[in-house]
Amino acid sequence: MELEKKNLENTKKEKQKKNKKTSIIGPGIVLAATGIGSGDLITNTTVGSEFGIMLAWAVIIGVSLKLLLTESVGRFTLATGQTILEGWRSLGKWTMGYFIIYVTLFGLIYGASIASASGIMMYAILPIIPWWAWAIIHSVAGFTLIWFGRYKIFERVITVLIGIMSVTIVGSAIMLIPNLADLPAEALIPAISSDSVYRVLSIVGGIGGTMALAAYGYWIQAKGWNDKSYIPFMRMDATVAYSVTGLFSISLMVISTVFLYGSNVSFEGANGIRDFLQLYGDSFGTAPQIILTIGFWSATVSSLLGSWNGIPYLFADFVRVMKKDYKTGSENTQPITEKNPAYRVYLAWLTFPSMLLLLVNKPVGLILFYAALGSLFLPFLALTLLILLNSKQVGSEFRNKFYHNGLLVFVIVVFLTLGVVKLIG
């Protein structure tokens, strides 16, 4: 009888594990939603108004490079059982120094930039208070949801938001595809010109997020993916995530191309967005205009919530790793949760000090500056992954192959050049 009961329990556990593996809706959706936000909205809409869809090829390159980095983070986490912060710490204290400086600046600048974008979108829907007031409301609302909520609740909210984005943004782009035939060939044929280089760098560097790539390892753990057997599912999950990211980015470019290419509409702050949405409403009516506006709002809010949930994991893990005594091997083995004190400290840092930057009345410029700053993190991530995934910490079957190493070197060169150029610009 006891043996039968034990077998039944084992069968139940195996079934639960199988369900976790096959239910890939979760980490990838969160990653996609976080990566599709203010950067994509501003950059791709601006690119569409200036160059049409001739730079859509840059989106494909951008998501491919981000997929490579994300797969590497996930593979290291699942193959070793270590977090990415533990991996960085094993490379020396210089990694911790770099990380804490960057994550401190990131929290301040990104907290302001994504709140600004969310405020602009809400202002376009309800211009009853200034955009910066809406920005503060969204920031505090995100703080409250993550502080009191759990991962499952957060995941459900993100899934709803990305569903809204699918219906509104992608649906609107599909409706507008026939209108592309009325545009000149130079707006449609893939190409690059001397005056588009900076925009190409903005697309490649900004698409799919930056810190969210490193946070992906914590999201797959929160989902219950915690050993080597999940690596094939992780790869599928990440591929789906960046396919969605690419689709949304090109959709934004298509929408902007049809309504802004060759026009005098300026995409600058809340007024520029309102002008853009008015053009859409003039052609399709008030209801479609409201639908598209809700889609834009969903994109920025999902990015805000994803970052408010994911990035504090990195800071909390930094605190945990720095407390670890590598000589004695003692360590706090308690898993990091949203209730962790260090997690909550960084959540507050994302939310409140960054509000001071909202006093700068150029939110679009603030968002573009964040994209430039964020691109500096990617060479660091690629370099450390190149070292870690060739080390003995990783089993031979999961170490980098020759093509992995070649691509990571390429990523280092591309994003290092991109970061320098964008900061100079």
C-alpha positions as CSV (number, residue, x, y, z in Angstrom):
1,M,0.0,0.0,0.0
2,E,2.8,2.4,0.9
3,L,4.7,1.4,-2.2
4,E,1.7,2.2,-4.3
5,K,1.2,5.5,-2.6
6,K,4.9,6.4,-3.2
7,N,4.6,5.5,-6.9
8,L,1.5,7.6,-7.2
9,E,3.4,10.6,-5.7
10,N,6.3,10.1,-8.0
11,T,4.0,9.9,-11.0
12,K,2.4,13.1,-9.9
13,K,5.7,14.9,-9.5
14,E,6.8,13.7,-12.9
15,K,3.6,15.0,-14.4
16,Q,4.0,18.4,-12.7
17,K,7.6,18.6,-14.0
18,K,6.5,17.7,-17.5
19,N,3.8,20.4,-17.4
20,K,6.3,23.0,-16.3
21,K,8.5,22.1,-19.2
22,T,5.8,22.1,-21.9
23,S,4.2,25.3,-20.5
24,I,6.6,27.8,-22.0
25,I,4.2,30.7,-21.7
26,G,5.9,32.6,-18.9
27,P,9.6,33.5,-18.9
28,G,9.7,34.3,-22.6
29,I,6.5,36.3,-22.5
30,V,7.9,38.3,-19.6
31,L,11.2,38.9,-21.4
32,A,9.4,40.0,-24.6
33,A,7.1,42.3,-22.7
34,T,10.0,43.9,-20.8
35,G,12.1,44.4,-24.0
36,I,9.2,46.0,-25.9
37,G,8.8,49.3,-24.4
38,S,10.0,52.9,-24.5
39,G,13.1,52.2,-26.5
40,D,11.3,50.3,-29.2
41,L,8.4,52.8,-29.3
42,I,10.5,55.9,-29.7
43,T,13.2,54.4,-31.9
44,N,11.1,52.4,-34.3
45,T,8.5,55.1,-34.7
46,T,11.2,57.7,-35.3
47,V,13.0,55.4,-37.8
48,G,9.7,54.8,-39.7
49,S,9.0,58.5,-40.0
50,E,12.6,59.2,-41.3
51,F,13.5,56.1,-43.3
52,G,10.4,54.0,-43.8
53,I,10.9,50.3,-43.4
54,M,14.2,50.2,-45.2
55,L,15.9,49.6,-41.9
56,A,13.7,46.6,-40.8
57,W,16.7,44.4,-41.4
58,A,18.4,46.0,-38.4
59,V,15.6,44.7,-36.3
60,I,16.4,41.1,-37.4
61,I,20.1,41.6,-36.6
62,G,19.2,43.1,-33.2
63,V,16.9,40.4,-32.0
64,S,19.3,37.7,-33.2
65,L,22.2,39.1,-31.2
66,K,20.0,39.5,-28.1
67,L,18.8,35.9,-28.5
68,L,22.4,34.7,-28.5
69,L,23.1,36.6,-25.2
70,T,19.9,35.4,-23.6
71,E,20.4,31.8,-24.5
72,S,23.9,32.0,-23.1
73,V,22.6,33.4,-19.8
74,G,19.9,30.7,-19.6
75,R,22.4,27.9,-20.5
76,F,24.9,29.0,-17.9
77,T,22.1,29.2,-15.2
78,L,20.6,25.8,-16.0
79,A,23.9,23.9,-16.7
80,T,25.7,25.1,-13.5
81,G,22.9,25.8,-11.1
82,Q,24.5,29.2,-10.5
83,T,23.1,32.6,-11.0
84,I,24.8,35.0,-13.4
85,L,25.9,37.1,-10.4
86,E,27.7,34.0,-9.0
87,G,29.3,33.5,-12.3
88,W,30.5,37.1,-12.5
89,R,31.8,37.0,-8.9
90,S,33.9,33.9,-9.8
91,L,35.7,36.0,-12.4
92,G,37.0,38.5,-9.8
93,K,35.9,41.6,-7.8
94,W,36.2,43.8,-10.9
95,T,33.0,42.4,-12.2
96,M,31.2,43.3,-8.9
97,G,32.6,46.8,-9.1
98,Y,31.5,47.3,-12.7
99,F,28.1,45.9,-11.9
100,I,27.2,48.0,-8.8
101,I,28.2,51.2,-10.6
102,Y,26.2,50.4,-13.7
103,V,23.1,49.0,-11.8
104,T,23.0,52.2,-9.7
105,L,23.0,54.5,-12.7
106,F,20.6,52.2,-14.5
107,G,18.1,52.3,-11.8
108,L,18.1,56.1,-11.7
109,I,18.0,56.7,-15.5
110,Y,15.8,53.8,-16.5
111,G,13.3,54.4,-13.7
112,A,12.8,57.9,-15.0
113,S,12.8,57.0,-18.7
114,I,10.2,54.2,-18.6
115,A,8.0,56.1,-16.2
116,S,8.2,59.0,-18.7
117,A,7.1,56.8,-21.6
118,S,4.2,55.4,-19.6
119,G,3.2,58.9,-18.6
120,I,3.3,60.1,-22.2
121,M,1.1,57.2,-23.3
122,M,-1.5,57.8,-20.6
123,Y,-1.5,61.5,-21.3
124,A,-2.4,60.7,-24.9
125,I,-5.4,58.8,-23.6
126,L,-6.4,61.1,-20.8
127,P,-4.8,64.6,-21.0
128,I,-6.4,65.7,-17.8
129,I,-3.1,66.0,-15.8
130,P,0.5,66.6,-17.0
131,W,2.4,63.7,-18.4
132,W,4.9,63.8,-15.5
133,A,2.0,63.3,-13.1
134,W,0.9,60.3,-15.0
135,A,4.5,59.1,-14.9
136,I,4.6,59.3,-11.2
137,I,1.3,57.4,-10.9
138,H,2.5,54.6,-13.1
139,S,5.8,54.3,-11.2
140,V,4.1,54.1,-7.9
141,A,1.5,51.6,-9.2
142,G,4.2,49.4,-10.5
143,F,6.0,49.6,-7.2
144,T,2.8,48.6,-5.4
145,L,2.1,45.6,-7.6
146,I,5.6,44.1,-7.3
147,W,5.9,44.9,-3.6
148,F,2.6,43.2,-2.6
149,G,2.2,40.7,-5.5
150,R,3.7,37.4,-6.4
151,Y,5.4,36.2,-9.6
152,K,2.3,34.3,-10.8
153,I,0.2,37.5,-10.5
154,F,2.8,39.5,-12.2
155,E,3.1,36.9,-15.0
156,R,-0.7,37.0,-15.6
157,V,-0.7,40.8,-15.8
158,I,2.1,40.7,-18.3
159,T,0.4,38.1,-20.4
160,V,-2.8,40.2,-20.5
161,L,-0.8,43.3,-21.5
162,I,1.1,41.5,-24.3
163,G,-2.2,40.1,-25.6
164,I,-3.5,43.6,-25.8
165,M,-0.4,44.7,-27.7
166,S,-0.8,41.8,-30.1
167,V,-4.4,42.8,-31.0
168,T,-3.8,46.5,-31.2
169,I,-0.3,47.1,-32.5
170,V,0.2,44.1,-34.7
171,G,-3.4,44.3,-35.8
172,S,-3.0,47.9,-36.8
173,A,0.1,47.2,-38.7
174,I,-1.6,44.4,-40.7
175,M,-4.4,46.8,-41.6
176,L,-1.9,49.3,-42.9
177,I,0.3,47.0,-45.0
178,P,-1.7,47.7,-48.2
179,N,-0.9,51.4,-47.7
180,L,2.8,50.8,-48.1
181,A,2.3,50.4,-51.9
182,D,1.7,54.1,-52.1
183,L,5.1,55.0,-50.7
184,P,8.3,55.6,-52.8
185,A,10.7,52.7,-53.2
186,E,13.4,54.2,-51.1
187,A,11.1,53.8,-48.0
188,L,10.6,50.1,-48.7
189,I,13.8,48.6,-50.1
190,P,16.3,47.3,-47.4
191,A,19.3,49.6,-47.4
192,I,21.6,51.8,-45.3
193,S,22.7,55.4,-45.9
194,S,25.2,57.7,-44.3
195,D,22.5,59.5,-42.4
196,S,20.9,56.3,-41.1
197,V,23.9,54.8,-39.3
198,Y,23.0,56.3,-35.9
199,R,19.4,55.0,-36.2
200,V,20.7,51.5,-37.1
201,L,22.8,51.5,-34.0
202,S,19.8,52.7,-31.9
203,I,17.7,49.8,-33.3
204,V,20.4,47.1,-32.7
205,G,21.3,48.4,-29.3
206,G,17.9,49.2,-27.9
207,I,15.7,46.3,-29.1
208,G,15.0,43.6,-26.6
209,G,16.3,45.4,-23.6
210,T,19.6,45.2,-21.8
211,M,19.5,44.3,-18.1
212,A,16.4,42.2,-18.8
213,L,18.8,39.7,-20.6
214,A,20.6,39.1,-17.3
215,A,17.3,38.9,-15.4
216,Y,16.1,36.1,-17.6
217,G,18.0,33.6,-15.5
218,Y,16.0,34.6,-12.5
219,W,12.6,34.4,-14.3
220,I,13.3,30.9,-15.5
221,Q,14.1,29.9,-11.9
222,A,10.9,31.6,-10.7
223,K,9.0,29.5,-13.2
224,G,10.5,26.3,-11.8
225,W,13.1,25.6,-14.5
226,N,16.1,24.6,-12.5
227,D,18.2,21.9,-14.1
228,K,19.9,20.9,-17.4
229,S,16.9,19.1,-18.7
230,Y,15.1,22.4,-19.2
231,I,17.8,23.8,-21.6
232,P,16.0,22.8,-24.8
233,F,12.8,24.4,-23.5
234,M,14.6,27.5,-22.5
235,R,16.0,27.8,-26.0
236,M,12.5,27.5,-27.5
237,D,11.2,30.0,-25.0
238,A,13.9,32.6,-25.7
239,T,13.4,32.1,-29.5
240,V,9.7,32.7,-29.2
241,A,10.3,35.8,-27.0
242,Y,12.6,37.5,-29.5
243,S,10.4,36.5,-32.4
244,V,7.6,38.4,-30.7
245,T,9.9,41.3,-30.0
246,G,10.9,41.5,-33.7
247,L,7.3,41.3,-34.8
248,F,6.3,44.2,-32.5
249,S,9.2,46.4,-33.5
250,I,8.6,45.9,-37.3
251,S,4.9,46.6,-36.7
252,L,5.7,49.9,-35.0
253,M,7.9,50.7,-38.0
254,V,5.1,49.9,-40.5
255,I,2.6,52.0,-38.6
256,S,5.0,55.0,-38.4
257,T,6.0,54.7,-42.0
258,V,2.4,54.9,-43.3
259,F,1.5,57.9,-41.3
260,L,4.7,59.8,-40.7
261,Y,7.0,59.1,-43.7
262,G,7.3,62.3,-45.7
263,S,5.1,64.3,-43.4
264,N,5.9,67.3,-41.2
265,V,4.7,65.6,-38.0
266,S,7.3,65.8,-35.3
267,F,7.6,62.9,-32.8
268,E,8.6,64.9,-29.8
269,G,7.0,64.3,-26.4
270,A,3.3,64.0,-25.7
271,N,2.2,66.4,-28.4
272,G,4.0,64.5,-31.1
273,I,2.3,61.3,-30.0
274,R,-1.0,63.0,-30.0
275,D,-0.5,64.3,-33.5
276,F,0.5,60.8,-34.7
277,L,-2.6,59.3,-33.1
278,Q,-4.8,62.0,-34.5
279,L,-3.6,61.1,-38.0
280,Y,-4.5,57.5,-37.3
281,G,-7.9,58.5,-36.1
282,D,-8.6,60.7,-39.1
283,S,-8.1,57.7,-41.4
284,F,-9.8,54.9,-39.4
285,G,-12.0,56.7,-36.8
286,T,-12.0,57.3,-33.1
287,A,-12.4,53.7,-32.0
288,P,-9.3,52.4,-33.9
289,Q,-7.4,55.4,-32.6
290,I,-8.2,54.6,-29.0
291,I,-7.3,50.9,-29.6
292,L,-3.9,51.8,-30.9
293,T,-3.3,54.2,-28.1
294,I,-4.1,51.5,-25.6
295,G,-1.6,49.3,-27.4
296,F,1.1,51.9,-27.0
297,W,0.3,52.3,-23.4
298,S,0.3,48.5,-22.8
299,A,3.8,48.3,-24.4
300,T,5.3,50.9,-22.0
301,V,3.5,49.6,-18.9
302,S,4.5,46.0,-19.6
303,S,8.1,47.1,-19.9
304,L,7.9,49.0,-16.6
305,L,6.4,46.1,-14.7
306,G,8.9,43.6,-16.2
307,S,11.8,45.8,-15.1
308,W,10.3,46.5,-11.7
309,N,10.1,42.8,-11.1
310,G,13.3,41.5,-12.8
311,I,16.1,44.0,-12.2
312,P,15.8,44.0,-8.4
313,Y,16.7,40.2,-8.5
314,L,20.1,41.2,-9.8
315,F,20.7,43.7,-7.1
316,A,19.5,41.3,-4.4
317,D,21.7,38.6,-5.7
318,F,24.6,41.0,-5.7
319,V,24.1,41.6,-2.0
320,R,23.8,37.9,-1.4
321,V,26.9,37.0,-3.4
322,M,29.0,39.8,-1.7
323,K,28.1,38.4,1.7
324,K,29.2,34.9,0.6
325,D,32.6,33.8,2.1
326,Y,34.4,32.1,-0.8
327,K,37.2,30.9,1.5
328,T,35.0,29.0,3.9
329,G,32.3,28.2,1.4
330,S,29.6,29.5,3.8
331,E,26.6,31.0,2.0
332,N,23.0,32.0,2.5
333,T,21.2,29.4,0.4
334,Q,17.8,30.9,0.8
335,P,16.3,31.6,-2.7
336,I,15.8,35.2,-3.6
337,T,12.1,36.3,-3.6
338,E,10.2,39.6,-4.0
339,K,10.2,39.8,-0.2
340,N,14.0,39.9,0.1
341,P,15.0,43.2,1.8
342,A,17.7,44.0,-0.8
343,Y,15.2,43.3,-3.6
344,R,12.8,45.8,-2.0
345,V,15.5,48.4,-1.5
346,Y,16.3,48.4,-5.3
347,L,12.6,48.4,-6.2
348,A,12.3,51.6,-4.2
349,W,15.5,53.0,-5.9
350,L,13.9,52.3,-9.3
351,T,10.7,54.1,-8.2
352,F,11.4,57.2,-6.1
353,P,14.8,58.9,-6.6
354,S,14.3,58.7,-10.4
355,M,11.2,60.9,-10.1
356,L,13.6,63.9,-9.7
357,L,14.7,63.4,-13.3
358,L,11.1,63.8,-14.4
359,L,11.7,67.5,-13.8
360,V,13.7,67.5,-17.0
361,N,11.0,68.4,-19.6
362,K,12.5,66.4,-22.4
363,P,11.3,62.8,-21.8
364,V,12.1,61.6,-25.3
365,G,15.7,62.7,-25.0
366,L,15.9,61.0,-21.7
367,I,14.7,57.8,-23.2
368,L,17.2,57.9,-26.0
369,F,20.0,58.7,-23.5
370,Y,19.1,55.6,-21.6
371,A,19.4,53.5,-24.8
372,A,22.9,54.8,-25.3
373,L,23.9,54.1,-21.7
374,G,22.3,50.7,-21.7
375,S,24.3,49.6,-24.7
376,L,27.5,49.8,-22.6
377,F,26.3,46.9,-20.5
378,L,26.1,44.5,-23.4
379,P,29.9,44.2,-24.1
380,F,30.4,43.4,-20.4
381,L,27.7,40.7,-20.5
382,A,29.1,39.2,-23.7
383,L,32.7,39.2,-22.5
384,T,31.8,37.5,-19.2
385,L,29.6,34.9,-20.9
386,L,32.5,34.2,-23.3
387,I,34.7,33.4,-20.4
388,L,32.2,31.5,-18.2
389,L,30.8,29.3,-21.0
390,N,34.3,28.1,-21.8
391,S,35.3,27.4,-18.2
392,K,35.2,24.1,-16.2
393,Q,32.2,25.4,-14.3
394,V,30.1,24.3,-17.3
395,G,29.8,20.7,-18.3
396,S,31.6,19.9,-21.6
397,E,28.3,19.2,-23.4
398,F,27.0,22.7,-22.5
399,R,30.2,24.7,-23.1
400,N,30.5,27.0,-26.0
401,K,31.1,25.6,-29.5
402,F,33.4,27.4,-31.9
403,Y,30.5,29.3,-33.5
404,H,29.3,30.4,-30.1
405,N,32.6,32.0,-29.3
406,G,32.9,33.6,-32.7
407,L,29.4,35.1,-32.4
408,L,30.1,36.4,-28.9
409,V,33.3,38.1,-30.0
410,F,31.3,39.7,-32.8
411,V,28.7,40.9,-30.2
412,I,31.5,42.4,-28.1
413,V,32.9,44.3,-31.0
414,V,29.4,45.5,-32.3
415,F,28.1,46.6,-28.9
416,L,31.3,48.2,-27.7
417,T,31.4,50.2,-31.0
418,L,27.7,51.0,-30.7
419,G,28.0,52.2,-27.1
420,V,30.9,54.5,-27.8
421,V,29.3,55.9,-30.9
422,K,26.0,56.5,-29.3
423,L,27.5,58.2,-26.2
424,I,29.5,60.5,-28.5
425,G,26.4,61.2,-30.5
